[in-house]
Amino acid sequence: MITIVAKFTLKAGKKQEFIQAVTPMIEGSRKESGNVSYNLFEDIRNNNILTFIEEWKDKGAIDFHNQTEHFLTGLDVIKELSENIEITQYQKL
């Protein structure tokens, strides 16, 4: 299993627009057969930082996900609304 942590520092005043734009991406991603979990979290100390924590069965599932329409559409908006993006992948030991 692979866990992705994707952290976004949003431009000022863009949080609601971001959430609205990524909701179809979240819903579509959860329906993918290789998805274990896909959730969006808000930083407790800074509500302009939102983080996806995703769990995938394997690299093939991630590769498939990265080509889906809901992901590509959401990614375009994410890039537009974010000041900073940090994405890391982890595997369980």
Contacts in CASP RR format, 6 or more apart in sequence:
PFRMAT RR
TARGET T0000
AUTHOR 0000-0000-0000
METHOD contacts of the structure
MODEL  1
MITIVAKFTLKAGKKQEFIQAVTPMIEGSRKESGNVSYNLFEDIRNNNIL
TFIEEWKDKGAIDFHNQTEHFLTGLDVIKELSENIEITQYQKL
1 36 0 8 1.000
1 55 0 8 1.000
1 56 0 8 1.000
1 57 0 8 1.000
1 58 0 8 1.000
1 91 0 8 1.000
1 92 0 8 1.000
2 55 0 8 1.000
2 56 0 8 1.000
2 57 0 8 1.000
2 58 0 8 1.000
2 59 0 8 1.000
2 61 0 8 1.000
2 62 0 8 1.000
2 89 0 8 1.000
2 90 0 8 1.000
2 91 0 8 1.000
3 53 0 8 1.000
3 54 0 8 1.000
3 55 0 8 1.000
3 56 0 8 1.000
3 89 0 8 1.000
3 90 0 8 1.000
3 91 0 8 1.000
3 92 0 8 1.000
4 52 0 8 1.000
4 53 0 8 1.000
4 54 0 8 1.000
4 55 0 8 1.000
4 56 0 8 1.000
4 62 0 8 1.000
4 87 0 8 1.000
4 88 0 8 1.000
4 89 0 8 1.000
4 90 0 8 1.000
5 51 0 8 1.000
5 52 0 8 1.000
5 53 0 8 1.000
5 54 0 8 1.000
5 86 0 8 1.000
5 87 0 8 1.000
5 88 0 8 1.000
5 89 0 8 1.000
5 90 0 8 1.000
6 51 0 8 1.000
6 52 0 8 1.000
6 54 0 8 1.000
6 85 0 8 1.000
6 86 0 8 1.000
6 87 0 8 1.000
7 49 0 8 1.000
7 50 0 8 1.000
7 51 0 8 1.000
7 85 0 8 1.000
7 86 0 8 1.000
7 87 0 8 1.000
8 18 0 8 1.000
8 49 0 8 1.000
8 50 0 8 1.000
8 51 0 8 1.000
8 52 0 8 1.000
8 78 0 8 1.000
8 81 0 8 1.000
8 82 0 8 1.000
8 84 0 8 1.000
8 85 0 8 1.000
9 48 0 8 1.000
9 49 0 8 1.000
9 82 0 8 1.000
9 83 0 8 1.000
9 84 0 8 1.000
9 85 0 8 1.000
10 18 0 8 1.000
10 48 0 8 1.000
10 49 0 8 1.000
10 50 0 8 1.000
10 81 0 8 1.000
10 82 0 8 1.000
10 83 0 8 1.000
11 81 0 8 1.000
11 82 0 8 1.000
11 83 0 8 1.000
12 48 0 8 1.000
13 48 0 8 1.000
14 81 0 8 1.000
15 47 0 8 1.000
15 48 0 8 1.000
15 50 0 8 1.000
17 77 0 8 1.000
17 81 0 8 1.000
18 50 0 8 1.000
18 77 0 8 1.000
18 78 0 8 1.000
18 81 0 8 1.000
18 82 0 8 1.000
19 40 0 8 1.000
19 50 0 8 1.000
21 74 0 8 1.000
21 77 0 8 1.000
21 78 0 8 1.000
21 81 0 8 1.000
22 40 0 8 1.000
22 74 0 8 1.000
22 77 0 8 1.000
22 78 0 8 1.000
24 70 0 8 1.000
24 73 0 8 1.000
24 74 0 8 1.000
25 70 0 8 1.000
25 71 0 8 1.000
25 73 0 8 1.000
25 74 0 8 1.000
25 75 0 8 1.000
26 38 0 8 1.000
26 39 0 8 1.000
26 40 0 8 1.000
27 70 0 8 1.000
28 68 0 8 1.000
28 70 0 8 1.000
29 35 0 8 1.000
29 38 0 8 1.000
29 54 0 8 1.000
29 65 0 8 1.000
29 68 0 8 1.000
29 70 0 8 1.000
29 71 0 8 1.000
30 37 0 8 1.000
30 38 0 8 1.000
32 61 0 8 1.000
32 64 0 8 1.000
32 65 0 8 1.000
32 68 0 8 1.000
33 61 0 8 1.000
34 56 0 8 1.000
34 57 0 8 1.000
34 58 0 8 1.000
34 61 0 8 1.000
34 64 0 8 1.000
34 65 0 8 1.000
35 54 0 8 1.000
35 55 0 8 1.000
35 56 0 8 1.000
35 57 0 8 1.000
35 61 0 8 1.000
35 65 0 8 1.000
36 55 0 8 1.000
36 56 0 8 1.000
36 57 0 8 1.000
37 53 0 8 1.000
37 54 0 8 1.000
37 55 0 8 1.000
38 52 0 8 1.000
38 54 0 8 1.000
38 55 0 8 1.000
39 52 0 8 1.000
39 53 0 8 1.000
39 54 0 8 1.000
40 50 0 8 1.000
40 51 0 8 1.000
40 52 0 8 1.000
41 50 0 8 1.000
41 51 0 8 1.000
41 52 0 8 1.000
41 53 0 8 1.000
42 49 0 8 1.000
42 50 0 8 1.000
42 51 0 8 1.000
43 49 0 8 1.000
43 50 0 8 1.000
43 51 0 8 1.000
56 62 0 8 1.000
56 65 0 8 1.000
62 89 0 8 1.000
65 71 0 8 1.000
78 85 0 8 1.000
79 85 0 8 1.000
END
